[in-house]
């Protein structure tokens, strides 16, 4: 009786395992791995930028802190989008434990520029190419949202570093608006619709 029960459990387990593999379209393994890497990267960036914002406040750079806060919110949106895309492919992402080091505000800006530069020049173009080749549209949308936004983040961070070096931090924006759909980040007032996802302005998140 006990052996029959164990056999039934084994059959059920094997059936669930088969369905789990079957639910993810064949040929998507590379994009699934890319989504996992992107989730890890964006989750880490979100936590890191939040810590950088706290450090900027401590250093007396309130406006740079606002930029880091806005970017942190944006990266969290990217991570959520990537996670949703992964789940639609039938895969669950394990918990991410961010690892990073907080230094001076100037060094933190330099680190942010380095990270955004990698995403814009290497990471997302590669992910997009693979997702497009395999026609994984849900991942392609999520990757493109992040890619277009990271280009703006890179420029915003570079500008912040330039004005910090010139002792003109007070010239930075006092308000940022982040699209709740794609993470697109505006320094100042956002247009009536997001320039990336066409999301209405009333669905933006304001950081000020």
C-alpha positions in Angstrom: 0.0 0.0 0.0 2.8 2.3 1.0 4.8 1.5 -2.2 1.7 2.3 -4.4 1.4 5.7 -2.7 5.1 6.5 -3.2 4.8 5.4 -6.9 1.8 7.7 -7.3 3.7 10.6 -5.9 6.7 9.9 -8.2 4.4 9.8 -11.2 2.8 13.1 -10.2 6.2 14.7 -9.7 7.5 13.5 -13.1 4.3 14.8 -14.7 4.7 18.3 -13.1 8.3 18.4 -14.1 7.4 17.5 -17.7 4.7 20.2 -17.8 7.2 22.7 -16.4 9.7 22.1 -19.2 6.9 21.8 -21.8 5.4 25.2 -20.9 8.6 27.0 -21.9 8.8 27.1 -25.7 11.8 25.2 -27.1 14.7 27.3 -28.3 14.1 30.0 -25.6 16.8 28.8 -23.3 19.2 31.6 -24.2 16.6 34.3 -23.7 15.5 32.7 -20.4 19.1 32.9 -19.2 19.3 36.5 -20.5 16.1 37.4 -18.6 17.5 35.9 -15.4 20.8 37.9 -15.9 18.8 41.1 -16.5 16.6 40.5 -13.4 19.8 40.1 -11.3 21.4 43.2 -12.8 18.4 45.4 -12.5 17.5 44.3 -9.0 21.1 45.0 -7.9 21.1 48.4 -9.7 17.9 49.3 -7.9 19.2 48.5 -4.5 22.6 50.0 -5.3 21.2 53.3 -6.5 18.9 53.6 -3.4 22.0 53.2 -1.3 23.9 55.7 -3.5 21.0 58.2 -3.0 21.3 57.9 0.8 25.1 58.5 0.5 24.5 61.5 -1.7 22.2 63.0 0.9 24.8 62.4 3.6 27.4 64.1 1.4 25.1 67.1 1.0 24.2 66.5 -2.7 20.4 66.5 -2.5 19.8 66.8 -6.2 22.1 64.0 -7.1 20.3 62.0 -4.5 17.0 62.7 -6.3 18.6 61.3 -9.6 19.7 58.1 -7.8 16.3 57.7 -6.3 14.6 58.1 -9.7 17.0 55.7 -11.3 16.4 53.2 -8.5 12.7 53.3 -9.1 13.2 52.9 -12.8 15.5 49.8 -12.4 13.0 48.2 -10.1 10.4 48.6 -12.9 12.8 47.0 -15.3 13.4 44.1 -13.0 9.6 43.6 -12.6 9.1 43.6 -16.3 11.8 41.1 -16.9 10.4 38.9 -14.1 6.9 39.0 -15.7 8.3 38.1 -19.1 10.2 35.2 -17.5 7.1 33.9 -15.8 5.1 34.1 -19.1 7.7 31.7 -20.4 6.9 29.3 -17.6 10.0 29.9 -15.5 10.3 31.2 -11.9 13.2 33.4 -10.9 15.1 32.6 -7.7 15.6 35.4 -5.1 18.2 37.9 -5.9 20.7 39.1 -3.2 22.3 42.3 -4.4 26.0 42.8 -3.8 27.7 46.2 -4.1 29.9 48.7 -2.3 29.0 52.3 -1.5 31.8 54.8 -1.9 31.9 58.6 -2.3 29.2 60.3 -4.4 31.7 61.0 -7.1 32.8 57.4 -7.2 29.2 56.2 -7.1 28.4 58.3 -10.1 31.4 56.9 -11.9 30.3 53.4 -11.1 26.7 54.1 -12.3 28.1 55.4 -15.6 30.2 52.3 -16.0 27.2 50.1 -15.3 24.9 51.9 -17.7 27.5 52.0 -20.4 27.9 48.2 -20.3 24.1 47.8 -20.5 23.8 50.2 -23.4 26.8 49.0 -25.4 26.9 45.3 -24.7 24.3 43.7 -22.5 20.9 44.8 -23.9 22.0 44.8 -27.5 23.0 41.2 -27.2 19.8 40.2 -25.3 17.7 42.0 -27.9 19.4 40.3 -30.8 18.9 36.9 -29.3 15.2 37.5 -28.3 14.5 38.9 -31.8 16.2 35.9 -33.5 14.1 33.5 -31.5 11.0 35.7 -31.7 10.4 35.8 -28.0 8.3 39.0 -28.2 7.5 39.4 -24.5 11.2 39.5 -23.7 12.0 41.7 -26.6 9.6 44.3 -25.4 11.0 44.2 -21.9 14.6 44.4 -23.1 13.8 47.3 -25.4 12.1 49.3 -22.6 15.2 48.9 -20.4 17.7 49.5 -23.2 16.0 52.8 -24.3 15.8 54.0 -20.7 19.4 53.1 -19.8 20.7 55.3 -22.6 18.9 58.2 -20.8 20.3 57.1 -17.4 23.8 57.1 -18.8 23.4 60.7 -20.0 21.8 61.9 -16.8 24.6 60.4 -14.7 27.3 61.8 -16.9 25.8 65.3 -16.7 25.5 64.9 -12.9 29.2 64.0 -12.7 30.2 66.9 -14.9 28.3 69.5 -12.8 29.6 67.9 -9.6 33.2 68.3 -10.8 32.3 71.9 -11.7 30.8 72.5 -8.3 27.4 73.3 -9.9 25.3 70.6 -8.4 22.6 73.2 -7.7 21.9 73.4 -11.5 20.6 69.8 -11.6 16.8 69.1 -11.8 14.7 69.3 -8.6 12.2 66.8 -9.9 12.2 63.6 -11.9 9.3 61.7 -13.4 9.5 57.9 -14.0 7.2 56.0 -16.3 5.5 53.2 -14.4 5.4 51.0 -17.5 8.9 51.1 -18.9 11.0 53.1 -16.4 11.6 55.9 -18.8 13.1 58.8 -16.7 12.6 62.5 -17.3 14.6 65.2 -15.4 11.7 67.7 -14.9 8.2 67.5 -16.2 7.3 64.5 -18.4 5.4 65.0 -21.7 1.7 64.0 -22.0 2.8 60.5 -23.0 5.9 58.5 -22.4 8.4 58.7 -25.3 9.1 55.0 -25.1 5.9 53.2 -24.1 3.2 55.9 -24.8 2.1 55.6 -21.1 0.0 58.7 -20.0 1.7 61.2 -17.8 -0.8 60.6 -14.9 0.6 57.1 -14.5 4.2 58.4 -14.0 5.9 58.3 -10.6 7.2 61.7 -9.4 10.4 62.0 -7.4 11.1 65.4 -5.8 
